[in-house]
Amino acid sequence: MDKALLGTGTFTGQDPIFRLLQQYRQDQRPYKLDLGIGVYRDHLNRSPIFAAIKQAEQWRVDNEEDKAYIGPLGDIAFCQAISELALGQTLAQTLSQRIAYAQTPGGVGALRLAFELLKSTNPDGTLWVSDTTWQVHHPIAEGAGLPVNTYAYYQRELGRLPFTDLLEQLMAAKAGDAILLQAGCHNPTGLDFSLEQWQLLAELCQQKQLLPVIDMAYHGLGAGLEIEQQGLQLMAKSLSELILCYTCSKNFGLYRDRTGMVMALSATPEHRPVLEQQWMQLATQHYFTPPAHGASLVKRILQQPALRTLWCEELEAIRQRLITIRLQLTKALSAAIPQRQWDFLLQGSGMFAMFPLSSVEILALQSHHAIYIVDNGRVNLSGINEKNLPVLVAAIAERITDTELEELENAAAI
């Protein structure tokens, strides 16, 4: 072969979260601690399979009759069940004639289809994303060809920024632009909008003719299933159009089974068939048909009362454990490192929080203590348990003390 065809493109860099995971796996120290990858861990550091999922899987084994393709739009009954879970049954049924669904390979698949729909319907539009967000949001948008701007949300030194800063920056958005909003358990900060702020966002979208794209990735892990519906419900009642991206990875534990949904609320029932065709075309271009397994399990759980009750109990136990970790960690860190503020842990919800650690401190935790944290300070709180919490707090205290002493020495030398 005269000309090389492989390995000649431009490498744009590896996802920092999965790079961190690779480093963790290569670390041979027996006491290493992974607080980076966004997978729920129980008190034994396992990513457990829900008992409700186990029962649904057994039902599937006993009752599945074929393995045929399910089509580009996937399992519509699953999508309808998820829309009722996200919106509430009454509102979902009220809006059903205006909703176009597609089952997707996880939340990433949902976001990619949503972003490509935005690009195809408004080539000149811009996607507005919070200045601190899930690190994969940007490459998904870039892959779809969407220009991205950011709005004020969080700074490491200040924490959650004033909501007025967010509104002021979004005044620069033009009609037809889209704004990406996280429904709850904000990744990576854990700091969410209040209902009053959701109302102001809805009014802004009406005023500026902006399209909200709502990412619902941790439904039920923060304030609870019903409370976390409220922002989305308010938007759906107030606006003629929106997009919802939903994943079952966290709240059903179906990470590797890639179970998600994208939903577009159209302005009129007449627009729905057009959107369905667009979802179908986009899905066909990428994967043709989504995986059936996870969706069939979720549908079974949501449609079978006893399984749904069991699932809700399991999800609530996870939610309560995360609350307990936040309380215990706040108490321990406040006692060990009183010179820094830790109240943000109690203000937030869900699996993640942004620790006020410098890049030097984060690297030192990794190299000296085998504690792995994402380079922006995001900590997966579910990886903390009664056994490793004292070790973690002692390590953070040591690294912070060392950094502050070095800063004092440098200042004295100057």
Helices and strands as residue ranges (DSSP letters): H 16-26, E 33-34, H 51-63, H 76-87, H 89-95, G 96-98, E 99-104, H 106-121, E 127-130, H 137-143, E 148-151, E 154-155, E 159-160, H 163-170, E 178-182, H 195-208, E 211-216, G 227-229, H 230-238, E 242-247, E 260-265, G 269-271, H 272-286, H 293-303, H 305-336, H 344-347, E 352-354, H 359-369, E 371-372, E 378-380, G 381-383, H 389-413
